[in-house]
């Protein structure tokens, strides 16, 4: 695992976050075309800006000398944090940064008056499953023929 400084995204970084999200989401083989298109429409610099205006901890990022290396996008929902997306730039993968981003997200719970994190992942997404499992999440159910007629796992982490 790498040591990474993970902080809330600064307003001037949101275009770069949206670009990294696009670069991460577009090539995913786990999602069908309608799902990818819908996710890309949802996560723009403007929508991330609105999210961070409401919750400064909603978009976490990691960086190195070359720029952003990872992102973790979440939202508060009635005492629970919903982890929408986390991802790592291709050049920074394989060094534990996904787990570091999740750990940083866990650290935000007290400040956000939350007690658990929920998220979903495609059942075929072995990388996400492994990261969530190592981070202490438990798979609580399988959602078959769900969003965009695809199968998902629903995950939970409680402090």
C-alpha positions, 0 to 999 in steps of 0.5 A: 500500500502506498502512503497518499495524501488524500484531501477534499477536492479544491474547486479548481480541481473539479474539471480534472476530477470529472476528466479522471472520472470519464477516463475511468468510467468510459472504458469499463467493460462491466457496464453497458453503453446506457449505464456508461452514458448515464454516469458520464452525464451525472458527473461533470465539473458542475455537478461535482461543484454543486455536490461539494457546495453542499458537502465539502467532503463529498469529493476526495482526491489523491495527487502526485507531481503529475496531477490527480491520481484518484477520486472518491465521490460520495453523498450523505443520505440520512445518516449513511454515506453513499459511495457513488464512485472511487477510481484510480488513474491508470498510471497509479493502479496496483499500489493500494490507492483505492483502499487508501481512498476508501480509508479516507472516506471512512475518516469523514464519517464523524464530521458528516454525522454518519455511521455507515457507508453503502455502495454497489458494484457490478457483480463482475467487477472483481477489482472493486469487490476485492478493494471493498472486501479488503476495506472491511465492507460486507456484501449484503445482497445481490440485485439482479436485473437492476440498474440498466438491466445489470446485476449488482452487489450491495455493500455495507461498512459500519463503524 
